[in-house]
Amino acid sequence: MKPWVSWIAVVALAMSLPACVGEEQTGASTPAAVTKPTSASASAPAAVANEVPPPAYNPVGKRDPFRSYLVELSAQQAMSTPARKKDPTETYTLDQYRLTGLLTGTSQPKAMVEDPDGRGHLVKIGTHIGKDGGVVSRITSTGLVVTEESRDLTGEKKRVNVTVPLPQPELDLGLDQ
């Protein structure tokens, strides 16, 4: 072995030995809670004061991460929204209704829709129509615009405008001959 490597090892060993021996003699590394008190009455408050309580988890006021957020959201919405009586136009889906007539040019335009049973219903702006919670938002000379509100997978509200056009009569030009 080379002489300079052995000298470095000896110096490192010599420097580390006094550090280890000094700790045992001075008692600097022993914690204050381990020292023995002189009387039994003084030991109880000192032990309680130095004792650290273990960390605890308190779930009060926190959402359960394993429960679906959409279930909670629908429960909150059901509680906050007062129950209203359903209109007769909310028994079928929107695509099952057929627009049969329009009354425009007035301050309150109206439209006539026919359900699959053949019954006619008069609707105006603000009337609920369809099973999906659609509301008539506009009545134009060409059709009816219904706004349906739904939630996507993230829980955000989305509004979709659905246009129900007025059916145009088929013209027979007599060109079949």
C-alpha positions in Angstrom: 0.0 0.0 0.0 1.2 3.5 -0.7 2.4 5.5 2.4 0.3 8.6 1.8 -3.0 6.6 1.7 -2.2 5.0 5.0 -1.4 8.4 6.6 -4.8 9.8 5.4 -6.6 6.8 6.9 -4.8 7.2 10.2 -5.5 11.0 10.3 -9.2 10.4 9.6 -9.5 7.7 12.3 -7.7 10.0 14.8 -10.1 12.8 14.1 -13.2 10.7 14.4 -12.3 9.0 17.8 -12.4 12.2 20.0 -15.8 13.1 18.6 -17.3 9.8 19.6 -15.7 9.7 23.1 -16.7 13.3 23.9 -20.4 12.5 23.4 -20.4 9.7 26.0 -18.6 11.8 28.6 -20.7 15.0 28.3 -24.1 13.5 27.9 -25.1 16.1 25.3 -27.0 13.7 23.1 -29.4 12.5 25.7 -32.9 14.1 25.4 -34.3 16.1 28.3 -37.3 13.7 28.6 -35.0 10.7 29.4 -33.4 12.4 32.4 -34.7 11.2 35.7 -36.6 13.7 37.9 -35.9 14.0 41.6 -39.6 13.6 42.7 -42.6 11.7 41.4 -44.9 14.8 41.4 -42.6 16.7 39.1 -42.3 13.9 36.6 -45.9 13.9 35.5 -46.2 17.4 34.1 -42.7 17.3 32.5 -43.5 14.0 30.7 -46.8 15.4 29.4 -45.2 18.6 28.2 -42.5 16.9 26.2 -44.7 14.2 24.7 -45.8 14.9 21.1 -49.3 13.6 20.2 -49.5 11.4 17.0 -50.9 13.1 14.0 -54.6 12.4 13.5 -56.9 12.7 10.4 -60.2 14.5 10.9 -62.6 13.9 8.0 -65.2 16.3 9.2 -66.2 18.8 6.5 -64.2 17.0 3.8 -65.7 15.2 0.7 -65.3 11.4 0.5 -62.9 10.9 -2.4 -64.5 7.5 -3.3 -68.0 8.8 -3.7 -69.2 10.1 -7.0 -69.4 13.9 -7.2 -72.3 13.8 -9.6 -74.5 11.9 -7.0 -73.8 14.7 -4.5 -74.5 17.3 -7.1 -77.8 15.9 -8.1 -78.9 15.5 -4.5 -78.0 19.2 -3.8 -79.8 20.3 -6.9 -82.9 18.3 -5.9 -82.9 19.9 -2.5 -82.4 23.5 -3.8 -84.9 23.3 -6.7 -88.5 23.5 -5.6 -90.7 20.9 -7.2 -93.0 22.3 -9.9 -95.9 20.8 -11.6 -94.9 19.3 -15.0 -96.6 20.7 -18.1 -98.4 18.3 -20.4 -95.7 19.1 -23.0 -93.1 17.4 -20.8 -94.4 13.8 -21.3 -92.6 13.0 -24.5 -89.1 13.7 -25.8 -88.6 16.8 -27.9 -88.1 14.9 -31.2 -91.5 13.2 -30.8 -93.3 16.6 -31.0 -94.2 18.0 -34.4 -94.5 21.7 -35.1 -97.8 22.3 -36.8 -98.3 26.1 -36.7 -96.7 29.4 -35.8 -98.2 32.8 -34.8 -95.5 35.5 -35.1 -95.5 39.2 -35.6 -97.0 39.9 -32.2 -95.4 40.9 -28.9 -95.9 37.3 -27.6 -95.4 34.9 -30.4 -96.9 31.4 -30.0 -96.5 28.0 -31.7 -98.7 24.9 -31.9 -97.0 21.5 -31.4 -98.6 18.1 -31.8 -97.6 15.2 -29.6 -97.6 11.5 -30.8 -101.1 11.0 -29.5 -102.4 13.7 -31.9 -103.2 16.3 -29.2 -102.2 19.9 -29.9 -100.5 22.1 -27.4 -100.0 25.9 -27.6 -96.5 27.0 -26.5 -95.0 30.4 -25.9 -91.6 31.6 -24.9 -90.7 30.1 -21.5 -92.8 27.0 -21.9 -91.2 23.8 -20.8 -91.2 21.1 -23.5 -89.7 17.6 -23.7 -88.5 15.2 -21.1 -84.9 16.7 -21.0 -86.0 20.0 -19.4 -86.1 22.0 -22.6 -87.5 25.6 -22.5 -88.8 27.4 -25.5 -86.4 30.3 -26.0 -87.4 31.8 -29.4 -90.2 31.5 -31.8 -89.3 32.7 -35.3 -91.2 32.6 -38.6 -89.3 29.4 -39.6 -89.4 27.4 -36.5 -89.1 27.0 -32.7 -85.8 27.2 -30.8 -85.7 25.1 -27.6 -82.8 25.4 -25.1 -82.0 22.2 -23.3 -79.6 22.2 -20.3 -77.6 19.1 -19.4 -74.4 18.2 -17.5 -71.3 16.7 -19.1 -69.1 14.1 -17.4 -67.2 16.7 -15.4 -70.4 18.1 -14.0 -70.4 21.4 -15.9 -73.8 22.7 -17.2 -74.1 22.8 -20.9 -76.8 24.6 -22.8 -77.8 23.3 -26.3 -80.1 25.1 -28.6 -82.3 22.7 -30.6 -84.3 24.1 -33.6 -87.6 22.5 -34.4 -88.4 23.6 -38.0 -91.8 24.2 -39.4 -92.4 21.4 -42.0 -92.8 22.7 -45.5 -95.6 21.3 -47.7 -94.5 19.2 -50.5 -95.3 20.8 -53.9 -96.5 18.5 -56.6 -95.4 20.0 -59.9 -96.9 17.3 -62.1 -93.6 16.2 -63.6 -94.2 12.5 -63.0 -95.8 11.9 -66.4 
